[in-house]
Amino acid sequence: MKVNTLLQHQKHDFFKFDRKISQLAVLQRIELLSPSLKKVRKFFGRYIFTKFISRYLINPKKVSLKYYHLMSKEILTVSAFLKEKNNILSIGSGIGGLELLILKKYHDTMVHFIEKNYISKKVRYGWDKSNYEAYNSLNSLNFFLLSNGIDKNKFKIFDCDKSKYPNQKFDLIISLYSLDYHYDFNIYKEYLKKVSTKETIFIFDTIRSDYFTKIFKNVSILKDDNQTVHKSKRIACKIFIDE
């Protein structure tokens, strides 16, 4: 069954959201906000937006609809690399909408999440050299997956700052708008070498795609985001050069 067919056969064209999940979603993906709330955010600043506006002035149902359709588009960009019995590592997934859709289609797939477990006082969306910024909740990620029908044995969640990272080989490593978009790829480079093979595919967004031709033997561009401030590219990479 193709991914397009999968999306057509979903029972609903939205995810089950509560207000807290909705808040996390708009903090993670600013494009989910209405134009009016974007103006409010700009006027009142990041702190007020993070603490109050993103919690009380959003419509969870509308956010859910937008988020579902956004993730439905995202899965199309990675669909060529999806298959049954994939062991997937997801870094900085947010609330996990993309991974949820993958698990809905590929029932024998396992996803390991590496995530932070706090919300910064003032959410920043630029480059974070030390990877300190965060806007997620591990309990909410767990709740979102379970409440949308994902079996608890199909995923594991690791706290980026406290847990030991999963120590096994992965078929696919995904980090959309996170690794090398908000923080340096090299923070994870040595770890990723340990958990990958020559067949592992890495998919992530970056503003410096040419740089990775020096890191990986194979680099291909999946998507261009020329309309965004960062003008990033989504790339698929394979085989570390210095292995």
BALOBA-1460 file (C-alpha; in Angstrom, 3 decimals):
// residues 243
<rec num="1" residu="m" x="0.000" y="0.000" z="0.000"/>
<rec num="2" residu="k" x="1.436" y="3.396" z="-0.981"/>
<rec num="3" residu="v" x="1.680" y="6.244" z="1.517"/>
<rec num="4" residu="n" x="-0.976" y="8.237" z="-0.350"/>
<rec num="5" residu="t" x="-3.336" y="5.299" z="0.038"/>
<rec num="6" residu="l" x="-2.491" y="5.081" z="3.713"/>
<rec num="7" residu="l" x="-3.469" y="8.686" z="4.290"/>
<rec num="8" residu="q" x="-6.731" y="8.256" z="2.413"/>
<rec num="9" residu="h" x="-7.645" y="5.312" z="4.649"/>
<rec num="10" residu="q" x="-7.048" y="7.048" z="7.994"/>
<rec num="11" residu="k" x="-10.270" y="7.073" z="10.019"/>
<rec num="12" residu="h" x="-9.829" y="10.788" z="10.749"/>
<rec num="13" residu="d" x="-7.881" y="13.586" z="9.151"/>
<rec num="14" residu="f" x="-6.698" y="14.810" z="12.536"/>
<rec num="15" residu="f" x="-4.869" y="13.533" z="15.599"/>
<rec num="16" residu="k" x="-6.304" y="13.271" z="19.103"/>
<rec num="17" residu="f" x="-4.981" y="16.360" z="20.890"/>
<rec num="18" residu="d" x="-5.444" y="17.858" z="24.317"/>
<rec num="19" residu="r" x="-4.521" y="21.473" z="25.073"/>
<rec num="20" residu="k" x="-1.043" y="20.629" z="26.334"/>
<rec num="21" residu="i" x="-0.226" y="18.630" z="23.204"/>
<rec num="22" residu="s" x="-1.536" y="21.515" z="21.101"/>
<rec num="23" residu="q" x="0.703" y="23.951" z="22.948"/>
<rec num="24" residu="l" x="3.763" y="21.803" z="22.310"/>
<rec num="25" residu="a" x="2.825" y="21.457" z="18.657"/>
<rec num="26" residu="v" x="2.701" y="25.217" z="18.033"/>
<rec num="27" residu="l" x="5.932" y="25.761" z="19.960"/>
<rec num="28" residu="q" x="7.629" y="23.147" z="17.796"/>
<rec num="29" residu="r" x="6.093" y="24.153" z="14.462"/>
<rec num="30" residu="i" x="5.313" y="27.857" z="14.319"/>
<rec num="31" residu="e" x="3.534" y="27.436" z="10.963"/>
<rec num="32" residu="l" x="0.630" y="25.881" z="12.875"/>
<rec num="33" residu="l" x="-0.306" y="29.302" z="14.246"/>
<rec num="34" residu="s" x="-2.952" y="31.426" z="12.582"/>
<rec num="35" residu="p" x="-1.738" y="34.727" z="11.030"/>
<rec num="36" residu="s" x="-3.394" y="36.680" z="13.853"/>
<rec num="37" residu="l" x="-1.622" y="34.675" z="16.570"/>
<rec num="38" residu="k" x="1.688" y="35.151" z="14.780"/>
<rec num="39" residu="k" x="1.117" y="38.894" z="15.027"/>
<rec num="40" residu="v" x="0.216" y="38.556" z="18.718"/>
<rec num="41" residu="r" x="3.395" y="36.544" z="19.303"/>
<rec num="42" residu="k" x="5.508" y="39.180" z="17.579"/>
<rec num="43" residu="f" x="3.889" y="41.990" z="19.584"/>
<rec num="44" residu="f" x="4.136" y="40.418" z="23.055"/>
<rec num="45" residu="g" x="7.448" y="38.622" z="22.610"/>
<rec num="46" residu="r" x="8.711" y="35.077" z="23.110"/>
<rec num="47" residu="y" x="8.257" y="34.794" z="26.878"/>
<rec num="48" residu="i" x="4.560" y="35.789" z="26.934"/>
<rec num="49" residu="f" x="3.963" y="33.663" z="23.860"/>
<rec num="50" residu="t" x="5.610" y="30.597" z="25.408"/>
<rec num="51" residu="k" x="3.969" y="30.868" z="28.826"/>
<rec num="52" residu="f" x="0.486" y="32.138" z="28.033"/>
<rec num="53" residu="i" x="-0.487" y="32.719" z="24.403"/>
<rec num="54" residu="s" x="0.552" y="29.246" z="23.193"/>
<rec num="55" residu="r" x="-1.454" y="27.691" z="26.028"/>
<rec num="56" residu="y" x="-4.668" y="29.668" z="26.262"/>
<rec num="57" residu="l" x="-5.315" y="31.351" z="22.896"/>
<rec num="58" residu="i" x="-5.023" y="28.350" z="20.584"/>
<rec num="59" residu="n" x="-7.783" y="26.139" z="19.240"/>
<rec num="60" residu="p" x="-6.674" y="22.491" z="19.817"/>
<rec num="61" residu="k" x="-8.948" y="21.112" z="17.089"/>
<rec num="62" residu="k" x="-7.619" y="23.513" z="14.466"/>
<rec num="63" residu="v" x="-4.039" y="22.873" z="15.549"/>
<rec num="64" residu="s" x="-4.677" y="19.128" z="15.298"/>
<rec num="65" residu="l" x="-6.037" y="19.435" z="11.763"/>
<rec num="66" residu="k" x="-3.117" y="21.573" z="10.611"/>
<rec num="67" residu="y" x="-0.585" y="19.318" z="12.284"/>
<rec num="68" residu="y" x="-2.086" y="16.188" z="10.747"/>
<rec num="69" residu="h" x="-1.928" y="17.630" z="7.247"/>
<rec num="70" residu="l" x="1.584" y="18.933" z="7.838"/>
<rec num="71" residu="m" x="2.787" y="15.489" z="8.940"/>
<rec num="72" residu="s" x="0.961" y="13.897" z="5.995"/>
<rec num="73" residu="k" x="3.137" y="16.019" z="3.709"/>
<rec num="74" residu="e" x="6.294" y="15.268" z="5.681"/>
<rec num="75" residu="i" x="5.887" y="11.508" z="5.397"/>
<rec num="76" residu="l" x="5.813" y="11.814" z="1.613"/>
<rec num="77" residu="t" x="9.356" y="13.249" z="1.634"/>
<rec num="78" residu="v" x="10.737" y="10.176" z="3.444"/>
<rec num="79" residu="s" x="8.435" y="7.480" z="2.047"/>
<rec num="80" residu="a" x="11.085" y="6.041" z="-0.303"/>
<rec num="81" residu="f" x="13.101" y="4.946" z="2.746"/>
<rec num="82" residu="l" x="10.278" y="3.348" z="4.722"/>
<rec num="83" residu="k" x="9.664" y="-0.390" z="4.904"/>
<rec num="84" residu="e" x="8.490" y="-3.105" z="7.267"/>
<rec num="85" residu="k" x="10.720" y="-4.184" z="10.150"/>
<rec num="86" residu="n" x="12.652" y="-0.924" z="10.125"/>
<rec num="87" residu="n" x="14.457" y="-0.029" z="13.328"/>
<rec num="88" residu="i" x="14.199" y="3.769" z="13.439"/>
<rec num="89" residu="l" x="15.966" y="6.344" z="15.588"/>
<rec num="90" residu="s" x="14.217" y="9.714" z="15.812"/>
<rec num="91" residu="i" x="16.099" y="12.700" z="17.240"/>
<rec num="92" residu="g" x="14.142" y="15.828" z="18.122"/>
<rec num="93" residu="s" x="10.828" y="14.605" z="16.735"/>
<rec num="94" residu="g" x="8.670" y="16.918" z="18.807"/>
<rec num="95" residu="i" x="5.371" y="15.268" z="19.680"/>
<rec num="96" residu="g" x="5.981" y="12.535" z="17.110"/>
<rec num="97" residu="g" x="3.351" y="13.018" z="14.411"/>
<rec num="98" residu="l" x="5.556" y="11.775" z="11.590"/>
<rec num="99" residu="e" x="6.607" y="8.719" z="13.559"/>
<rec num="100" residu="l" x="3.002" y="8.008" z="14.489"/>
<rec num="101" residu="l" x="2.024" y="7.885" z="10.812"/>
<rec num="102" residu="i" x="4.976" y="5.600" z="10.082"/>
<rec num="103" residu="l" x="3.987" y="3.230" z="12.886"/>
<rec num="104" residu="k" x="0.381" y="3.217" z="11.677"/>
<rec num="105" residu="k" x="1.457" y="1.928" z="8.283"/>
<rec num="106" residu="y" x="4.447" y="-0.258" z="9.152"/>
<rec num="107" residu="h" x="3.255" y="-2.394" z="12.042"/>
<rec num="108" residu="d" x="6.536" y="-4.289" z="12.457"/>
<rec num="109" residu="t" x="8.561" y="-1.097" z="12.800"/>
<rec num="110" residu="m" x="10.182" y="0.049" z="16.055"/>
<rec num="111" residu="v" x="10.929" y="3.700" z="16.841"/>
<rec num="112" residu="h" x="13.374" y="4.971" z="19.465"/>
<rec num="113" residu="f" x="13.006" y="8.628" z="20.395"/>
<rec num="114" residu="i" x="15.755" y="10.846" z="21.811"/>
<rec num="115" residu="e" x="14.080" y="13.944" z="23.217"/>
<rec num="116" residu="k" x="14.475" y="16.760" z="25.701"/>
<rec num="117" residu="n" x="12.009" y="17.023" z="28.563"/>
<rec num="118" residu="y" x="11.434" y="20.714" z="29.279"/>
<rec num="119" residu="i" x="10.221" y="23.930" z="27.716"/>
<rec num="120" residu="s" x="12.627" y="26.862" z="27.587"/>
<rec num="121" residu="k" x="11.364" y="30.077" z="29.172"/>
<rec num="122" residu="k" x="11.641" y="31.888" z="25.864"/>
<rec num="123" residu="v" x="11.504" y="29.521" z="22.933"/>
<rec num="124" residu="r" x="14.103" y="30.460" z="20.318"/>
<rec num="125" residu="y" x="13.973" y="29.148" z="16.776"/>
<rec num="126" residu="g" x="17.482" y="29.896" z="15.535"/>
<rec num="127" residu="w" x="20.815" y="28.089" z="15.821"/>
<rec num="128" residu="d" x="21.569" y="26.774" z="19.317"/>
<rec num="129" residu="k" x="25.276" y="25.968" z="19.428"/>
<rec num="130" residu="s" x="25.073" y="23.980" z="22.682"/>
<rec num="131" residu="n" x="21.645" y="22.386" z="22.135"/>
<rec num="132" residu="y" x="20.135" y="23.885" z="25.302"/>
<rec num="133" residu="e" x="16.816" y="25.033" z="23.851"/>
<rec num="134" residu="a" x="13.868" y="22.665" z="24.234"/>
<rec num="135" residu="y" x="10.091" y="22.599" z="23.930"/>
<rec num="136" residu="n" x="8.828" y="19.119" z="24.631"/>
<rec num="137" residu="s" x="7.482" y="16.800" z="27.328"/>
<rec num="138" residu="l" x="8.293" y="13.098" z="27.353"/>
<rec num="139" residu="n" x="5.044" y="12.328" z="29.162"/>
<rec num="140" residu="s" x="3.116" y="14.221" z="26.494"/>
<rec num="141" residu="l" x="4.959" y="12.449" z="23.693"/>
<rec num="142" residu="n" x="4.121" y="9.108" z="25.305"/>
<rec num="143" residu="f" x="0.478" y="10.134" z="25.816"/>
<rec num="144" residu="f" x="0.137" y="11.391" z="22.239"/>
<rec num="145" residu="l" x="1.369" y="8.116" z="20.750"/>
<rec num="146" residu="l" x="-0.735" y="5.905" z="23.019"/>
<rec num="147" residu="s" x="-3.916" y="7.971" z="22.680"/>
<rec num="148" residu="n" x="-3.625" y="7.780" z="18.905"/>
<rec num="149" residu="g" x="-3.508" y="4.004" z="18.878"/>
<rec num="150" residu="i" x="0.208" y="3.138" z="18.932"/>
<rec num="151" residu="d" x="1.132" y="0.029" z="20.929"/>
<rec num="152" residu="k" x="3.465" y="0.794" z="23.846"/>
<rec num="153" residu="n" x="5.827" y="-1.951" z="22.671"/>
<rec num="154" residu="k" x="6.411" y="-0.210" z="19.342"/>
<rec num="155" residu="f" x="8.392" y="2.719" z="20.723"/>
<rec num="156" residu="k" x="10.850" y="3.730" z="23.424"/>
<rec num="157" residu="i" x="11.558" y="7.254" z="24.652"/>
<rec num="158" residu="f" x="14.958" y="8.385" z="25.932"/>
<rec num="159" residu="d" x="15.613" y="11.621" z="27.827"/>
<rec num="160" residu="c" x="18.367" y="13.426" z="25.948"/>
<rec num="161" residu="d" x="19.876" y="14.823" z="29.164"/>
<rec num="162" residu="k" x="19.435" y="11.884" z="31.546"/>
<rec num="163" residu="s" x="19.067" y="8.547" z="29.796"/>
<rec num="164" residu="k" x="21.701" y="6.411" z="28.186"/>
<rec num="165" residu="y" x="21.079" y="6.556" z="24.476"/>
<rec num="166" residu="p" x="19.846" y="3.387" z="22.738"/>
<rec num="167" residu="n" x="22.790" y="1.156" z="21.924"/>
<rec num="168" residu="q" x="21.865" y="-0.808" z="18.800"/>
<rec num="169" residu="k" x="22.059" y="-0.544" z="15.041"/>
<rec num="170" residu="f" x="19.384" y="1.442" z="13.209"/>
<rec num="171" residu="d" x="18.116" y="1.156" z="9.648"/>
<rec num="172" residu="l" x="16.869" y="4.739" z="9.490"/>
<rec num="173" residu="i" x="17.785" y="7.822" z="11.537"/>
<rec num="174" residu="i" x="15.418" y="10.792" z="11.206"/>
<rec num="175" residu="s" x="15.737" y="14.312" z="12.581"/>
<rec num="176" residu="l" x="13.464" y="16.809" z="10.831"/>
<rec num="177" residu="y" x="14.154" y="20.483" z="11.586"/>
<rec num="178" residu="s" x="16.294" y="19.538" z="14.563"/>
<rec num="179" residu="l" x="19.761" y="17.997" z="14.059"/>
<rec num="180" residu="d" x="21.965" y="20.502" z="12.171"/>
<rec num="181" residu="y" x="18.978" y="22.799" z="11.786"/>
<rec num="182" residu="h" x="18.923" y="24.082" z="15.362"/>
<rec num="183" residu="y" x="22.186" y="22.577" z="16.650"/>
<rec num="184" residu="d" x="25.422" y="21.153" z="15.306"/>
<rec num="185" residu="f" x="25.373" y="17.672" z="13.768"/>
<rec num="186" residu="n" x="28.757" y="17.026" z="15.354"/>
<rec num="187" residu="i" x="27.183" y="16.904" z="18.831"/>
<rec num="188" residu="y" x="25.813" y="13.494" z="17.839"/>
<rec num="189" residu="k" x="28.359" y="12.454" z="15.210"/>
<rec num="190" residu="e" x="30.349" y="9.895" z="17.228"/>
<rec num="191" residu="y" x="27.207" y="8.367" z="18.698"/>
<rec num="192" residu="l" x="25.614" y="8.083" z="15.260"/>
<rec num="193" residu="k" x="28.661" y="6.264" z="13.955"/>
<rec num="194" residu="k" x="28.240" y="3.650" z="16.681"/>
<rec num="195" residu="v" x="24.564" y="2.978" z="15.951"/>
<rec num="196" residu="s" x="24.713" y="2.944" z="12.157"/>
<rec num="197" residu="t" x="25.870" y="0.555" z="9.463"/>
<rec num="198" residu="k" x="26.808" y="1.059" z="5.836"/>
<rec num="199" residu="e" x="23.131" y="0.560" z="5.013"/>
<rec num="200" residu="t" x="21.762" y="3.117" z="7.494"/>
<rec num="201" residu="i" x="20.002" y="6.136" z="5.978"/>
<rec num="202" residu="f" x="20.197" y="9.517" z="7.743"/>
<rec num="203" residu="i" x="17.485" y="12.070" z="6.959"/>
<rec num="204" residu="f" x="17.660" y="15.592" z="8.372"/>
<rec num="205" residu="d" x="17.336" y="19.286" z="7.493"/>
<rec num="206" residu="t" x="20.339" y="21.577" z="7.206"/>
<rec num="207" residu="i" x="21.333" y="24.984" z="5.886"/>
<rec num="208" residu="r" x="24.753" y="23.626" z="4.834"/>
<rec num="209" residu="s" x="24.090" y="20.595" z="2.660"/>
<rec num="210" residu="d" x="27.456" y="20.897" z="0.874"/>
<rec num="211" residu="y" x="29.242" y="20.388" z="4.183"/>
<rec num="212" residu="f" x="27.895" y="16.847" z="4.431"/>
<rec num="213" residu="t" x="29.530" y="15.748" z="1.194"/>
<rec num="214" residu="k" x="32.688" y="15.769" z="3.325"/>
<rec num="215" residu="i" x="31.029" y="13.666" z="6.047"/>
<rec num="216" residu="f" x="29.095" y="11.055" z="4.040"/>
<rec num="217" residu="k" x="29.893" y="9.144" z="0.866"/>
<rec num="218" residu="n" x="26.334" y="9.512" z="-0.428"/>
<rec num="219" residu="v" x="24.262" y="12.690" z="-0.064"/>
<rec num="220" residu="s" x="21.038" y="13.446" z="-1.929"/>
<rec num="221" residu="i" x="18.602" y="16.348" z="-1.593"/>
<rec num="222" residu="l" x="15.016" y="15.361" z="-0.849"/>
<rec num="223" residu="k" x="13.468" y="18.781" z="-0.383"/>
<rec num="224" residu="d" x="14.311" y="22.474" z="-0.715"/>
<rec num="225" residu="d" x="12.844" y="24.994" z="1.739"/>
<rec num="226" residu="n" x="13.728" y="28.150" z="-0.147"/>
<rec num="227" residu="q" x="10.722" y="30.070" z="1.156"/>
<rec num="228" residu="t" x="11.768" y="29.897" z="4.810"/>
<rec num="229" residu="v" x="14.084" y="32.242" z="6.702"/>
<rec num="230" residu="h" x="16.756" y="29.544" z="7.043"/>
<rec num="231" residu="k" x="16.518" y="28.332" z="3.412"/>
<rec num="232" residu="s" x="17.318" y="24.768" z="4.423"/>
<rec num="233" residu="k" x="17.507" y="21.501" z="2.511"/>
<rec num="234" residu="r" x="16.310" y="18.070" z="3.592"/>
<rec num="235" residu="i" x="19.003" y="15.556" z="2.778"/>
<rec num="236" residu="a" x="19.382" y="11.777" z="2.836"/>
<rec num="237" residu="c" x="22.878" y="10.555" z="3.672"/>
<rec num="238" residu="k" x="24.600" y="7.211" z="3.805"/>
<rec num="239" residu="i" x="28.014" y="5.827" z="4.913"/>
<rec num="240" residu="f" x="30.400" y="7.948" z="6.967"/>
<rec num="241" residu="i" x="33.534" y="8.710" z="4.953"/>
<rec num="242" residu="d" x="35.922" y="8.312" z="7.896"/>
<rec num="243" residu="e" x="34.604" y="4.940" z="9.078"/>
